[in-house]
Amino acid sequence: MPDGTIVKMEGTVIGYGRALTRPLDLTVRRGDFWGIVGPNGSGKTTLVKTILGLVRPVGGLVGFPSGPPRFGYMPQRHLLNPDYPLNALDVVVMGRTNRFPLGRGPSGDDRRRVREEIERVDMAALADRPFASLSGGQQQRILLARALASDPDVLVLDEPTTGMDLPGEADILSFLQGLHARTGLTILMIGHHIGKVIRVADHLCLINKDTDIFEAGPAQEMLQAEALSKAYGRGIEVNRHGEDVWVHVQQEVE
């Protein structure tokens, strides 16, 4: 496609057998960094799983005008079995399995790519540790390496800083920002803390099935108090100083 469209949703209704939303439109172009934001239970993960093909839309279609992209998916850590019987390196190898010939294991090139991504997320020293023994933040880094090891066209992240302390969270957001700047990789990142998402995303999708809101576009256009307040069900203020933006939740009056 001339405009680099990778994902095209037109009149797509998301849900699990029944509609959770009205028909939605969304266009993701090559090189976009989308932040998908809204409160817990607002439909963010359902939207992303519909794009990934893990959940069938209730209505409409999800199209790929340039052909089916390769997705690298980092799920929420708490959805994984805590007794995952693999070490950290083996978890990252799983990101390459779609490249293995039938009945074959990872090649030397596969193992090289896995090591590269483990080093890139600063986890080389813990590669042989059992995944279950790692801290929450360390597990997040390994899952990010697994997603990147698949050499994706689109990197999809579901709450990538969950379980991290403040320095770890800042490091991951900075890593993603740098990755996008260097490579132009298309990224879809779910988050419910709008203040963190706007630090790195250049496009925002606001979704809340309970308040019937779905708005998507360039981040600077989406950062409007009225839309954010409707999305979160709370009064939100947006303050700007030059290119810097701060988002504040108003105190509830008792």
VOPAGU-2260 file (C-alpha; in pm, 1 decimal, decimal comma):
REM VOPAGU-2260
SITE   aa  ch    i         X         Y         Z
SITE  MET   A    0       0,0       0,0       0,0
SITE  PRO   A    1     132,8     347,4     -84,4
SITE  ASP   A    2      54,9     479,1     263,7
SITE  GLY   A    3     224,9     184,7     438,7
SITE  THR   A    4     -92,6      55,2     602,7
SITE  ILE   A    5     -25,5    -264,9     797,9
SITE  VAL   A    6    -352,8    -313,8     989,8
SITE  LYS   A    7    -692,6    -187,1     879,8
SITE  MET   A    8   -1005,3    -217,4    1093,4
SITE  GLU   A    9   -1327,4     -85,8     940,6
SITE  GLY   A   10   -1654,9    -136,5    1124,5
SITE  THR   A   11   -1494,7    -407,1    1339,6
SITE  VAL   A   12   -1691,0    -519,4    1644,7
SITE  ILE   A   13   -1481,5    -682,3    1917,3
SITE  GLY   A   14   -1601,9    -924,3    2182,4
SITE  TYR   A   15   -1613,3   -1285,8    2292,8
SITE  GLY   A   16   -1915,0   -1419,0    2107,2
SITE  ARG   A   17   -2114,7   -1104,1    2181,5
SITE  ALA   A   18   -2039,3    -741,8    2106,5
SITE  LEU   A   19   -1841,2    -545,4    2363,3
SITE  THR   A   20   -1819,0    -233,4    2148,0
SITE  ARG   A   21   -1983,3     -48,8    1864,6
SITE  PRO   A   22   -1811,4     -89,1    1522,0
SITE  LEU   A   23   -1453,6      41,5    1540,1
SITE  ASP   A   24   -1219,3     190,7    1280,5
SITE  LEU   A   25    -842,2     184,5    1321,7
SITE  THR   A   26    -554,1     222,4    1076,4
SITE  VAL   A   27    -200,4     124,6    1178,6
SITE  ARG   A   28      75,9     229,3     941,0
SITE  ARG   A   29     434,0     108,8     917,4
SITE  GLY   A   30     652,4     286,0    1173,4
SITE  ASP   A   31     368,1     394,3    1404,3
SITE  PHE   A   32     407,9     362,6    1781,9
SITE  TRP   A   33      56,3     320,5    1920,0
SITE  GLY   A   34     -34,9     344,8    2285,1
SITE  ILE   A   35    -365,3     169,0    2355,5
SITE  VAL   A   36    -499,3     313,6    2677,8
SITE  GLY   A   37    -799,1     297,4    2906,7
SITE  PRO   A   38    -885,9     170,3    3254,8
SITE  ASN   A   39    -872,9    -195,3    3355,5
SITE  GLY   A   40   -1141,8    -399,3    3182,0
SITE  SER   A   41   -1197,8    -138,9    2912,8
SITE  GLY   A   42   -1137,8    -371,0    2615,2
SITE  LYS   A   43    -769,8    -299,2    2542,3
SITE  THR   A   44    -650,7    -660,2    2545,0
SITE  THR   A   45    -957,2    -779,2    2352,3
SITE  LEU   A   46    -883,4    -520,9    2083,4
SITE  VAL   A   47    -522,8    -635,3    2050,9
SITE  LYS   A   48    -610,8   -1005,3    2052,2
SITE  THR   A   49    -857,9    -936,0    1771,8
SITE  ILE   A   50    -581,7    -772,4    1567,5
SITE  LEU   A   51    -354,1   -1070,0    1638,6
SITE  GLY   A   52    -623,3   -1315,4    1527,9
SITE  LEU   A   53    -645,3   -1476,8    1872,6
SITE  VAL   A   54   -1007,9   -1362,1    1905,1
SITE  ARG   A   55   -1253,1   -1355,3    1613,4
SITE  PRO   A   56   -1436,0   -1026,3    1562,4
SITE  VAL   A   57   -1808,2   -1036,4    1630,6
SITE  GLY   A   58   -1862,1    -818,9    1325,4
SITE  GLY   A   59   -1652,8    -678,4    1043,8
SITE  LEU   A   60   -1300,2    -780,4     957,3
SITE  VAL   A   61    -938,5    -704,5    1040,2
SITE  GLY   A   62    -747,1    -651,9     717,1
SITE  PHE   A   63    -376,1    -653,5     631,7
SITE  PRO   A   64    -343,3    -452,9     307,1
SITE  SER   A   65      29,9    -523,8     273,3
SITE  GLY   A   66     -10,2    -894,5     349,8
SITE  PRO   A   67     -21,9   -1072,9     686,9
SITE  PRO   A   68     246,1    -920,8     910,2
SITE  ARG   A   69     464,8   -1116,5    1150,2
SITE  PHE   A   70     361,6   -1024,3    1503,6
SITE  GLY   A   71     589,6   -1041,1    1805,3
SITE  TYR   A   72     358,1   -1066,6    2106,5
SITE  MET   A   73     449,3   -1001,7    2468,9
SITE  PRO   A   74     150,5   -1105,9    2684,3
SITE  GLN   A   75      78,6   -1000,7    3039,2
SITE  ARG   A   76     319,4   -1183,9    3265,3
SITE  HIS   A   77      54,0   -1288,1    3518,0
SITE  LEU   A   78    -123,9   -1490,3    3248,6
SITE  LEU   A   79     167,6   -1735,0    3231,6
SITE  ASN   A   80     199,6   -2050,8    3437,3
SITE  PRO   A   81     419,5   -1954,4    3735,5
SITE  ASP   A   82     583,7   -2297,9    3716,9
SITE  TYR   A   83     700,7   -2249,7    3356,4
SITE  PRO   A   84     948,5   -2545,5    3332,9
SITE  LEU   A   85    1206,4   -2367,9    3115,8
SITE  ASN   A   86    1509,0   -2152,6    3169,8
SITE  ALA   A   87    1519,0   -1794,7    3047,0
SITE  LEU   A   88    1710,3   -1877,4    2728,0
SITE  ASP   A   89    1461,2   -2150,4    2631,7
SITE  VAL   A   90    1172,4   -1906,5    2674,6
SITE  VAL   A   91    1336,0   -1666,9    2427,5
SITE  VAL   A   92    1401,6   -1955,5    2184,8
SITE  MET   A   93    1023,7   -2002,0    2172,9
SITE  GLY   A   94    1008,0   -1674,3    1983,1
SITE  ARG   A   95    1185,0   -1842,4    1690,5
SITE  THR   A   96     976,2   -2160,7    1667,8
SITE  ASN   A   97     777,2   -2041,0    1366,8
SITE  ARG   A   98    1106,0   -2046,9    1172,8
SITE  PHE   A   99    1203,7   -2404,0    1257,9
SITE  PRO   A  100    1168,9   -2662,4     977,3
SITE  LEU   A  101     922,9   -2940,7    1063,4
SITE  GLY   A  102    1082,8   -3177,9    1312,2
SITE  ARG   A  103    1393,3   -2962,4    1356,4
SITE  GLY   A  104    1520,2   -2756,3    1647,1
SITE  PRO   A  105    1682,6   -2412,5    1647,2
SITE  SER   A  106    1970,2   -2353,0    1406,9
SITE  GLY   A  107    2292,3   -2175,1    1487,3
SITE  ASP   A  108    2143,9   -1856,0    1343,9
SITE  ASP   A  109    1838,4   -1895,0    1566,1
SITE  ARG   A  110    2056,7   -1929,7    1874,6
SITE  ARG   A  111    2262,8   -1626,3    1769,2
SITE  ARG   A  112    1949,2   -1414,1    1734,9
SITE  VAL   A  113    1823,6   -1535,0    2073,5
SITE  ARG   A  114    2151,8   -1441,0    2241,1
SITE  GLU   A  115    2142,6   -1099,9    2072,9
SITE  GLU   A  116    1799,7   -1020,7    2213,0
SITE  ILE   A  117    1884,3   -1150,6    2561,1
SITE  GLU   A  118    2188,1    -924,1    2564,5
SITE  ARG   A  119    1986,8    -633,4    2427,9
SITE  VAL   A  120    1748,2    -648,9    2726,6
SITE  ASP   A  121    2045,3    -685,7    2965,1
SITE  MET   A  122    1963,3   -1040,2    3078,2
SITE  ALA   A  123    2266,6   -1235,2    2951,1
SITE  ALA   A  124    2392,3   -1307,8    3303,9
SITE  LEU   A  125    2062,3   -1478,5    3391,5
SITE  ALA   A  126    1999,5   -1666,9    3066,4
SITE  ASP   A  127    2046,2   -2009,7    3225,8
SITE  ARG   A  128    1827,9   -1939,4    3528,1
SITE  PRO   A  129    1484,1   -2104,5    3554,1
SITE  PHE   A  130    1227,7   -1858,4    3423,7
SITE  ALA   A  131    1010,1   -1912,9    3731,6
SITE  SER   A  132    1295,8   -1807,2    3961,4
SITE  LEU   A  133    1329,3   -1463,0    3803,0
SITE  SER   A  134    1174,8   -1150,4    3950,7
SITE  GLY   A  135     867,4    -999,5    3786,1
SITE  GLY   A  136    1073,5    -733,5    3612,4
SITE  GLN   A  137    1329,5    -986,7    3490,8
SITE  GLN   A  138    1053,5   -1206,4    3351,9
SITE  GLN   A  139     916,4    -904,4    3163,9
SITE  ARG   A  140    1255,7    -846,5    3003,3
SITE  ILE   A  141    1279,8   -1210,4    2894,7
SITE  LEU   A  142     929,4   -1198,0    2743,9
SITE  LEU   A  143    1027,1    -882,2    2557,7
SITE  ALA   A  144    1337,0   -1059,2    2422,9
SITE  ARG   A  145    1117,8   -1350,9    2311,6
SITE  ALA   A  146     889,6   -1115,5    2117,6
SITE  LEU   A  147    1184,7    -940,3    1952,2
SITE  ALA   A  148    1356,3   -1269,9    1865,6
SITE  SER   A  149    1071,8   -1346,6    1625,5
SITE  ASP   A  150    1193,5   -1056,9    1403,3
SITE  PRO   A  151     844,6    -905,7    1398,2
SITE  ASP   A  152     691,9    -657,6    1157,7
SITE  VAL   A  153     472,6    -543,9    1448,3
SITE  LEU   A  154     574,5    -564,5    1815,3
SITE  VAL   A  155     270,1    -601,8    2042,2
SITE  LEU   A  156     314,4    -539,0    2415,5
SITE  ASP   A  157      47,6    -596,5    2681,0
SITE  GLU   A  158     138,3    -392,7    2991,6
SITE  PRO   A  159     516,2    -439,1    2939,6
SITE  THR   A  160     621,2    -269,2    3265,9
SITE  THR   A  161     398,3    -473,2    3498,5
SITE  GLY   A  162     592,7    -601,4    3799,7
SITE  MET   A  163     880,5    -357,5    3757,1
SITE  ASP   A  164    1011,7    -103,5    4005,6
SITE  LEU   A  165    1038,7     259,8    3894,7
SITE  PRO   A  166    1396,0     237,2    3758,4
SITE  GLY   A  167    1313,9     -83,2    3570,1
SITE  GLU   A  168     998,9      69,6    3428,3
SITE  ALA   A  169    1188,4     379,0    3313,3
SITE  ASP   A  170    1456,2     159,3    3152,9
SITE  ILE   A  171    1202,7     -44,2    2952,6
SITE  LEU   A  172    1017,2     263,8    2828,7
SITE  SER   A  173    1347,8     423,8    2731,3
SITE  PHE   A  174    1451,3     100,0    2557,3
SITE  LEU   A  175    1127,8      91,4    2355,3
SITE  GLN   A  176    1158,2     457,6    2264,5
SITE  GLY   A  177    1515,1     403,9    2143,3
SITE  LEU   A  178    1422,5      85,3    1956,9
SITE  HIS   A  179    1148,7     268,3    1770,1
SITE  ALA   A  180    1374,3     563,9    1689,6
SITE  ARG   A  181    1655,7     341,3    1558,8
SITE  THR   A  182    1458,6      82,5    1363,5
SITE  GLY   A  183    1118,9     234,9    1284,8
SITE  LEU   A  184     957,5     -85,6    1411,0
SITE  THR   A  185     578,5     -66,5    1432,7
SITE  ILE   A  186     472,1    -100,7    1796,5
SITE  LEU   A  187     134,5    -148,1    1966,7
SITE  MET   A  188     160,7    -107,0    2344,0
SITE  ILE   A  189    -124,6    -154,7    2590,5
SITE  GLY   A  190    -117,6      52,4    2906,9
SITE  HIS   A  191    -360,2     198,0    3157,5
SITE  HIS   A  192    -125,5     465,8    3295,9
SITE  ILE   A  193    -167,2     738,6    3036,0
SITE  GLY   A  194     120,8     943,9    3177,4
SITE  LYS   A  195     365,7     661,3    3103,2
SITE  VAL   A  196     232,1     578,9    2759,1
SITE  ILE   A  197     253,3     933,8    2625,8
SITE  ARG   A  198     625,2     939,5    2703,3
SITE  VAL   A  199     691,1     700,8    2415,6
SITE  ALA   A  200     386,8     664,7    2184,2
SITE  ASP   A  201     325,4     892,3    1886,2
SITE  HIS   A  202     -32,5     767,4    1837,1
SITE  LEU   A  203    -300,6     697,4    2096,0
SITE  CYS   A  204    -608,9     479,6    2096,1
SITE  LEU   A  205    -852,6     559,3    2379,0
SITE  ILE   A  206   -1093,6     276,3    2454,0
SITE  ASN   A  207   -1352,2     210,1    2721,4
SITE  LYS   A  208   -1637,9     -22,6    2637,9
SITE  ASP   A  209   -1828,0      87,8    2950,2
SITE  THR   A  210   -1840,9     454,7    2847,6
SITE  ASP   A  211   -1870,6     374,8    2474,5
SITE  ILE   A  212   -1555,0     558,6    2378,5
SITE  PHE   A  213   -1314,1     470,6    2101,4
SITE  GLU   A  214   -1096,9     742,8    1957,4
SITE  ALA   A  215    -767,5     701,2    1775,3
SITE  GLY   A  216    -514,8     930,9    1615,2
SITE  PRO   A  217    -187,4    1119,5    1664,0
SITE  ALA   A  218    -103,6    1151,4    2033,3
SITE  GLN   A  219    -107,8    1531,1    2039,6
SITE  GLU   A  220    -462,0    1530,8    1899,0
SITE  MET   A  221    -585,5    1266,6    2144,1
SITE  LEU   A  222    -449,5    1439,8    2454,3
SITE  GLN   A  223    -767,7    1635,2    2519,5
SITE  ALA   A  224    -915,7    1658,3    2867,9
SITE  GLU   A  225   -1272,3    1580,4    2756,9
SITE  ALA   A  226   -1185,0    1259,6    2571,5
SITE  LEU   A  227    -948,8    1137,3    2844,3
SITE  SER   A  228   -1203,4    1210,4    3116,6
SITE  LYS   A  229   -1467,3    1011,2    2930,7
SITE  ALA   A  230   -1226,7     722,7    2871,3
SITE  TYR   A  231   -1127,1     695,2    3236,7
SITE  GLY   A  232   -1453,8     797,3    3399,6
SITE  ARG   A  233   -1272,5    1063,8    3603,9
SITE  GLY   A  234   -1191,4    1428,1    3556,9
SITE  ILE   A  235    -851,3    1460,3    3389,6
SITE  GLU   A  236    -648,6    1772,7    3323,7
SITE  VAL   A  237    -396,3    1807,7    3043,2
SITE  ASN   A  238    -120,8    2066,2    3088,4
SITE  ARG   A  239     131,8    2158,8    2819,5
SITE  HIS   A  240     461,6    2341,3    2833,8
SITE  GLY   A  241     629,2    2349,6    2495,4
SITE  GLU   A  242     651,8    1987,5    2376,8
SITE  ASP   A  243     609,5    1848,1    2728,6
SITE  VAL   A  244     267,7    1719,7    2838,8
SITE  TRP   A  245     145,2    1634,9    3188,6
SITE  VAL   A  246    -175,4    1448,5    3263,8
SITE  HIS   A  247    -335,4    1485,6    3607,1
SITE  VAL   A  248    -635,0    1306,5    3757,3
SITE  GLN   A  249    -860,6    1549,4    3942,8
SITE  GLN   A  250    -940,6    1474,5    4304,9
SITE  GLU   A  251   -1286,8    1339,8    4371,1
SITE  VAL   A  252   -1497,9    1567,3    4590,8
SITE  GLU   A  253   -1650,4    1378,9    4882,5
